[in-house]
Amino acid sequence: MSDHTSQETAIYWDPGRPLDERVRDLVGRMTLQEKISQMVHDAPGIERLGVPDYNWWNECLHGVGRAGVATVFPQAIGMAATWNPELIQRMAVAVSDEARAKHHEFVRQGDRGIYKGLTFWTPNINIFRDPRWGRGQETYGEDPFLTARIGVAMVRGLQGDHSRYLKVAATAKHYAVHSGPEADRHHFDAQASPRDLRQTYLPAFLFGLVIAAVFAAIMSSADSQLLVAASSVVRDFYEKVYAEGRELSQKFLVRTSRMVVFVLVAISLLAGFMAEDLVYWLVLFAWAGLGAALGPTSILALYWRGTTGPGVVAGMLTGAAVTILWRLSEPLQLYELIPGFAAGLLATVVVSLFTKKPEQTAEDFEIMKGTTAVKPKYNAPE
């Protein structure tokens, strides 16, 4: 069978097949060199597979930029001054209309160069704190809530509301603590306190990614805050659940377990697209695995009196290992956390059955379930 005939019958050419299946089929046909060639913004075409050249770099911060005549709207800082997310979304719809039209016309002309594609590095949802940065006009100001609202409206207007296809792909930037110095942005490690990180820099990204689920991609900045955020969530979980002198309630433990799973998985999925080396990749998948195992093992410990400490630890580590091995070579999909969940639960049960149970009275178990209050050993300060 010739390459041409093989291409025509290939799964990735069939628009009726699921997108994930088509992508896996196409990537599976690429050689290692061809895969590597696609990991730059000006990706060359792969003629034998019918893949054209594609340049991922495009801009539409306040109108389609650098691609000929286009409607120009006020800069982002001016958009924020409207305090009107609905208006900004309408503006973004107009921008995406022009972006689509321009792209198709360039393709007809055989021009697939820079600023001609459908992937736009917009919006900039960093927080504007220091005018010396020089790019504050690209942002929506210094308020995290307003930035989140305007950013989500912008992305929704750009990407459209089709159930299957994006009108254009928006790329929120720059994750996560980026507001200068601009000259050092590729290597500068921004350090923010945990409180500042949560209250100021992360809300817009978390709101857009987790709550609104609108971002097609994330552009990262060179900082180490990602693991700080993940580790602080886990630390706070254990402080709240196991601190002496506090009441352990069933609802609190279940809610907190789910929150930790959700946040860790979201952060890990997000970072999977940003990984630059194997060690960082493994660390991020380990966070996803811990998140996959933490929820079920914690809930099992809550409802099954036979759960032991070693069982919980074994469940979490097994869930992490299974998650890493399951999807080691490419970004993790949400449904692929199911094996980690199952393996974590199974390991918790098995190890608990073969390890020594702690001395636990019926009263202790009722305390864990929240029906009886904990008797504090000392008067803890508020």
N, C-alpha and C positions, 0 to 999 in steps of 0.2 A: 504494500500500500504506500503510495507516495505521500510526502509530507503535506501536500496540498489537500489530498483526499482525507488524510488523517485529521487535519485542522477542521475541515468542514463537518466532520462527525464528532469532534471533540466536545466534551461537556461544557467547556467554558464559552463556546460559541452559542450555546442554547439559552436564550433569555427566559425560557420557561422553567429552567432549573433553579433551585435555591441559590442565592448569591454565595453563601459559604462554600457550597459544593463546587461552584464554578471557579471560585478563587483557588481552592485547594487543587483543582484539576490543572489550572494554568500554572500555578507555582510548582506543582509536581513535575511539570514538563520542562522546567528551566534547569539549565546546568548551574553549578555553583558559581561560575564566572558571571553568568547572566543574572543570577540573583544579586550578586554583589554590585553589578552595574546599575541596578535599580535603586540603590541606597544613597543616591545623591539627588540634589534638587533638579539637576538637568539630566534626567534619566534617558539614556539612548534607547532607540527602538530595538526590538528583537524580530527581525524580518521573518524568520522561519516560523514564528508563532503568530505573526500578524499583529504584533504589539508595536504601536507607533512611538516615536519620540514623545517625551512629555517633560515639560518644565513645571515643577511644582510651585515655583515662586510667582506669586501674584499679589496685588495689593488693592484694597478697596475701602480704606479707612473712612473716607467721606466722599466716595465716588470711585468708579473704576479708574485706577491710576496707571499711568505710563503706557497706555495702549491706545493712543490716539485721542480724538475728541470724545469727551464724556461730560455728563452732568456733574457739577461740583457742588457739594453740600458743605455746610460749615464744618470746621474741624471738630474732632470728638469732644474737646472741652466745651465747645459751643453747644453741641448736642445735649450734653449733660445739663447745661444752663436752662434747657427747656423744661426739665423735670417732667418729661412726657414720654414714657416708654412706648405708648401706642403710636405717637407721631414718628418716633425713631424707627419703629418696625415698618411703618409705611414707607419711610425713606429707604430703608434697606431693601424692601421689595422692588422699588424703582431701580436701585443699584444692581440688584441681581438680574432684573430684566435686561439691562444693558450688558451686563457681564455675559449672560447666555448668548445674546445676539452677537456680541463681538467674538466670542469663542467660535461659534459656528461659522462666521464669516472668515475668520483667520484659517480655520481648518479647510474651508473650501479653497482658499488661496494657497494651501500647502504650507502654512506658516504655523509651526508649533513651538515657537521660541518662547523666551522669557516674557512674562506678563500676558500670555495668551491662553492660559489654562483655566480650569474651573476650581482650583484650590487657592483660597485667598487667606493670607496671613492677617486676619482681622477677626475679632476686635482686640485692641490692647486694653486689658482689664487690670493693669497694674495700678497701684495707688500713687497718686501724685503728691509727694511730700516735699521735695527739694527742687526749686526751679533751676538749680545748677545742673541737673540731670540733662536738660536740653530736649527732652522728648515728652514733657508733661502735656503738651497740647494734643498728643495722641491718646491721652487717657480721658476718663470721665470724672476726674477730680480725686478728692481725698476721702470721699465717703464710701465705705465698703458696700452699704446697702444700695445706694444709688448706682454705684458701679455695676453691681450684680444685676439690678433691674434693667438698666440700659443695655448692658452686655447681652443678656438673654434676648431682649427684644431685637437687638441688632442681628444676632445669629438666627433667630427664627425667621426674620424677614429675608435674610440671605438664603437660607437653606430651603425655605418653602415648607409646605405641609403635605407633600405627596407621601403616601404610605410606604413607598418602596424606593423612590429615587430622590436624591438631593438636587435642588436647583443649582446651587454651588456648594462647595464645602468650606465651612468657616473654621478657622484655626485660632483659638484663644491664646493669647500670649501676654507676658512671658512667665511661665510657672516657675517659682511662685513669688519669691521676694526679689523683685527687680525694679529699681527706680534709680539707677546710677551707682557708681560712675560709668558713663557710657563707654569711655575708651577702654575700660578693663572688663567689659561685660562677658567676654568669653572665658575668663578665668577667675574673676572676682567672686569670692565666697561670701555672700551676704549673710550676716548673723542677726537674727531677730529673737527676742525673748519668746518663750512659748505663748505668753498671753498676747503679745503683739501679733504673733503668727496667726493665732486663732481669730482674734477680734478684727484684725486689719487686713492681712494679706490673703488668707485662704478663703474667706466667705464667698467672694465672687466666683472663684473656681469651683468650690463645692456646690454652690447654688446652681451653677450652670450645668455641671457634670452630673451631680447626684440627684438634685431635686427636679430640675427642668429637663435634664438628659438631652441637651441640645447640641453640645459641642461635637463636631466631627473629628476634631484633632486638638492637640495641645502642643504649643511650642514652649520648650523649657528654657529656663535661664540657668546659669552655672552656679547653683547653690546647693547646700546640703540639707535644706530644711525638710525635704520629703521624709527621710527616716526619722528626723526629730519629731515630726507630726505623728507618724505612726507609733513610735515608741512612747510618746507622751499619752496617747489614747489608751494603750495597754496599761501603762503605769497607773493612770487615773482609775481604770477599771478595777484593778486589784486593791488600790487604796480605798475605794468606795465600798467594795464588796466585803473585804476581809479586815478592815480596820477595827480594832477593839473598841467596844463601847458604843457601837452603832447597831441599829436594828436591821437584820437581814430579812427582807421581804421577798416573797416569791415573785411578785410582779416586777420589783426593781431588778432582780437578777435576770429575769427573762428579757426585759426591755433592754438592759445594758448589754447583755450578750448579743442580742440582735443588732444593737447599734454598733458594737465593736466589729462584728462580722461585716456589716454594711460598709463602714468607713475603711477598714483594712482592705477589703476586696476592691472598693472603688479606687483607693490610692494605688494599689498594686496594679490594677488594670491600666490605670492612667500611666503609671511609670513604666509599664512594659513596653510602651511605644517609645520611651525615651532612653532605654538602656543602651549603653555604649560599650560595655565589655561584659564578659561572662560572669565575673564575680558580682557585679552590680545586678545583673540579670537574675542570678540565683538568689540573691538577697531579697529582691522584690517578689519573686515567686514564693520564697519562704514566707513572706508576710501574707501573701494570698492564701497559702496553705494553712498557716496558723489561724487566719480568719475563718477558713473553711471548717477547721476542726474545733475552734473555740466555742462556737455556738452550741452545736449538738452535745459536746462533752460536758459543758456547763449545765445544760438543761438535764442531761442524763444524771449528773451528780445531784441535781436538785430533787429528782423524782425517784431515783433508785438508791436505796439505802446501802446497797452493796458496793457502790463506787468507792474506789480508793484513790489516794493521791497519785501513786505510780500509774494507775489506770488512766487518769486524766492526762498526765504528762505523755504517756505512750500514745494516747489518742491524738493529741495535738501534734506531736512529732511525726506520727504516721500520716496524718492528714497533710502536713507540709511536704513530706517526702513524696507521697503519691501525686500531689499537685505538681510538684517540680518535674517528676518523671513523666507525667501524663502529657504535659505541654512544654517540653524543654526548648524546643527549637523556634517557637514563634509566640506572639502575644496571646495571652490567655483569654478565652471566651467565658462568659459568665456561667453558661450551662456546664462547662467542663470542670467546675468546682464540685459537682455531684460526687465523683469518685473520692475526692478528699473528704467530703462529709461522711460517706459510707465507711471508708477505711478508718476514719477517726472514731466513729461510733463502735465499730467492730473491735478495734484495738483496745478501746476503753473497757468494753465488756470482758474481753478475753483476759487482759492483764489484771483486771479487778478480781476476776474469779480465782486467779492463782497468786494473789498477793494478800498479805495480812490486812484484815480490816481494822481500822482504828476503833477503839472503844467508843461506842456511840449509843447513847440511851435513846429511848423513844422521845424524851423531851428535847434532846439535841436535834433530832430529825425534824420535830415540829417547829423548832426555832428556825432551821434552815428553810422550811416551807413557809415561814412567815406567820404561823398561827400563834406563836408565843414569842414575846419580846426577849431580846438578849439582855442578860443581867451584866451591866458593865462592871469591870474590875476596878475602875477608878472613874472619877469625874473628869471626863475629857473636856477640854476647853472647846467652846464653840468655834 
